[in-house]
């Protein structure tokens, strides 16, 4: 049961990937990763709704696919998809604040 977010899965969202890579010229890779981890943890804890946190953790941290999450929570796959998209958009909006 991994407790860290997979940066390869974040690569699916090109905007987040671009934000992280743009800052690598001014700071070392480890500094950027540490800053990103702290920023994402704070955003997830303070800015996302309980449902968004739950689905984000199941999808990224537990590496569970959307159909399985929908069965676990008793909701439609489209609801999982929309909630995950909204959570990623919120995460992206706050990450822009931290990195720009």
matplotlib code that plots the C-alpha trace (Angstrom):
import matplotlib.pyplot as plt

x = [0.0, 2.1, 1.8, 3.3, 2.0, 3.4, 4.9, 4.5, 0.7, 0.9, 2.6, -0.9, -1.8, 0.6, 0.0, 1.2, 4.2, 5.0, 4.9, 7.3, 9.7, 9.8, 11.2, 14.0, 16.3, 16.4, 16.4, 17.7, 15.3, 15.2, 14.3, 11.4, 10.1, 10.2, 8.4, 5.9, 5.2, 4.7, 2.5, 0.3, 0.0, -1.2, -3.6, -5.1, -5.5, -6.9, -8.5, -10.2, -13.6, -13.8, -15.1, -12.3, -9.7, -11.2, -11.2, -7.8, -6.2, -7.8, -6.8, -3.3, -2.0, -3.8, -3.5, -7.1, -8.9, -12.1, -14.6, -13.3, -13.6, -17.1, -18.0, -16.3, -18.2, -21.5, -21.4, -21.3, -18.0, -18.8, -19.2, -15.7, -14.3, -15.9, -14.8, -11.3, -11.2, -12.5, -9.9, -7.1, -8.3, -8.3, -4.9, -3.6, -5.0, -3.3, 0.0, 0.1, 0.0, 2.9, 5.1, 4.6]
y = [0.0, 3.0, 6.2, 8.5, 9.9, 8.6, 11.3, 9.0, 9.2, 12.9, 13.0, 12.3, 15.8, 17.8, 21.1, 19.8, 18.2, 21.4, 23.4, 21.0, 20.9, 24.7, 25.2, 22.7, 25.2, 27.4, 24.7, 21.2, 18.3, 17.2, 20.7, 20.9, 17.5, 18.3, 21.6, 19.9, 17.2, 19.8, 21.9, 19.0, 17.6, 21.0, 21.5, 18.0, 18.4, 22.0, 22.8, 19.7, 18.4, 15.1, 13.2, 14.7, 13.7, 10.2, 9.6, 11.2, 9.0, 5.9, 6.6, 8.0, 6.7, 3.3, 2.9, 1.7, 2.1, 4.1, 1.2, -0.4, 2.9, 3.3, -0.2, 0.5, 3.8, 2.8, 5.6, 5.8, 5.7, 9.0, 10.5, 9.2, 10.6, 14.1, 14.2, 13.2, 15.9, 18.5, 17.5, 17.7, 21.1, 22.4, 20.9, 22.5, 25.9, 25.9, 24.4, 27.3, 29.6, 27.8, 27.5, 30.8]
z = [0.0, -1.2, 0.7, -1.9, -5.1, -8.3, -10.4, -13.5, -12.9, -12.5, -16.0, -17.3, -16.4, -18.7, -16.9, -13.5, -15.2, -16.9, -13.6, -12.0, -14.9, -15.4, -11.9, -12.3, -14.0, -10.8, -8.1, -7.9, -8.6, -5.0, -3.8, -6.4, -5.4, -1.7, -2.3, -4.5, -1.8, 0.9, -1.3, -2.5, 1.1, 2.3, -0.6, -0.2, 3.5, 3.5, 0.2, -1.1, 0.0, 1.9, -1.2, -3.4, -0.9, -0.6, -4.4, -4.9, -2.3, -3.6, -7.2, -6.8, -3.5, -3.4, -7.2, -7.6, -10.9, -11.3, -11.8, -8.5, -6.7, -7.9, -6.6, -3.3, -2.7, -4.4, -6.9, -10.7, -12.6, -14.1, -10.6, -9.7, -12.9, -12.4, -8.8, -9.7, -12.4, -10.0, -7.4, -10.0, -11.2, -7.6, -7.0, -10.2, -9.3, -5.9, -7.3, -9.7, -6.7, -5.0, -8.1, -9.9]

ax = plt.figure().add_subplot(projection="3d")
ax.plot(x, y, z, "-o")
ax.set_aspect("equal")
plt.show()
